[in-house]
Amino acid sequence: MPTAEQPRELADLVDRKSLRKSVVAGSIGVLVHWFDWAVYAYLASTLAVVFFPEENATAGLLATFAVFAVSFLVRPLGAILFGRLGDRLGRKQTLSLVILAMALATLVLGLLPGYDAIGLAAPILLIATRIVQGLAAGGEFGSAAAFLGEFSPARRRGFGVSWLEFGSLLGFLLASFVVFLLNQVYSHDEIVAWAWRIPFLITVPLGFIGLYIRRRIEDTPEFEQLKELETVSHAPVKEVFQRNWREFLQTSGMEIFMNVTFYVVLVYLLTYQEIYIGFDPGRAALLSTLASALGLVVVPLAGIASDRVGRKPVLMAAAIALTALSVPLFWLMSIGEDWAVFTSTLGLALILAIVLGTHAVTVVELFPTRTRQTGLSIAYAVTAALFAGTAPYVLTWLLDATGNLLVPGFFLGVVGLVGIATVVSIPETRGIPLIKAQDLETATVTIPEALTRAQHPRQENRS
């Protein structure tokens, strides 16, 4: 009967060229998703005019945001669908499926006629494209995180998986830059008439390039070993909630910590600074861009730090900082001076970047390979839909009810406490084998035999 011990970490068998290809393959879909997500948000007022009747501009804008919310609501369904497929068929298959779905839905959205051309069919088709994109987004994080984690050498796994969130921040930055250029080159009437399509259509080639890359990669060593051992789970969703409920709850806590901080700092803060602080919208947008740029630098460094000192110390430092500093940073922001808003915004962005660089690798290492993609996908999608997507609405209501400008600071302080409690509950996972005892219980062949089978075709492909 095989044991949990392995001759050496499977991911260490991957050569550097394959590792670089896997980083691109894993992160490009996240970039495409967040680029599309941010472009839709930035062009919401334009899309309201294009796809809804113009009699009531406010109703049209609300409808546009309601369509936006639909993509959040269907994410858990996408997580169940693609998580199950990934744990049964392999990471490569779902990586290809989700980016294909994203690319095709974005292509359709970019070509859709407006309300003036086809009437009620326009918003119905818009909703359909957002549903497909939401389903794909529900499967993207779990697929990419499991893939990058299983393809990264154990000693550099934190650094390898951190590129997942590097891709999300880069998608944000590219979206803001493209929309900025759009407004510089075209008039408002031209954008409403046709130019709004440009950002969506330029995403499509990137999506198909990502599909090409993902189709050419090999599946991960860990999943290949499960196939050779004949121990792939046939009911991963059921197995997650029967046998890995503890890991699921820990992952949910981690993703609440990350997701809510992400949406408050990179999405809600822009509105808060404009409406409640009275900060110039152009400067607020510039600060948001600088926050994302800071993240691009810090996220890989946080991944490296977690490889050096461990996941728990890095995450605990970020959780304590969020708990202790959120209220002081929002107090500083409330002064309204340029230096104060600048300092407080970048302080929050720094804390967020540390979380982004470490959370994904930590939750990847919690789950056994049999249920990893399913557990990650569902926990991420559910917490995003329930907690992150609702955060701007909750904060707006609390600010209106209390009139206290420090409300977002207290809100993030509570999120920091969730982070502390979660980090305390998890074991240190740095560098642990990703094949666990649960993966080997139903194995029918020995590990050395499986390793020989899994490596043989790889050697043939490289010769």
ABEGO torsion letter per residue (X at the ends): XBBABBABBAAAABBAAAAAAAAAAAAAAAAAAAAAAAAAAAAAAAAAAAABBAABAAAAAAAAAAAAAAAAAAAAAAAAAAAAAAAAAEAAAAAAAAAAAAAAAAAAAAABBBAAAAEAAAAAAAAAAAAAAAAAAAAAAAAAAAAAAAABBAAAAAAAAAAAAAAAAAAAAAAAAAAAAAAAABBAAAAAAAAAAAAAAAAAAAAAAAAAAAAABBBBAAAAAAAAAGABBABAAAAAAAAAAAAAAAAAAAAAAAAAAAAAAAAAAAAAAAAAAGBBAAAAAAAAAAAAAAAAAAAAAAAAAAAAAEAAAAAAAAAAAAAAAAAAAAAAAAAGBAAAAAAAAAAAAAAAAAAAAAAAAAAAAABBAAAAAAAAAAAAAAAAAAAAAAAAAAAAAAAAAAGBAAAAAAAAAAAAAAAAAAAAABBBABGBBABBAAAAAABABBAAAAAAAAAAAAAAAAX
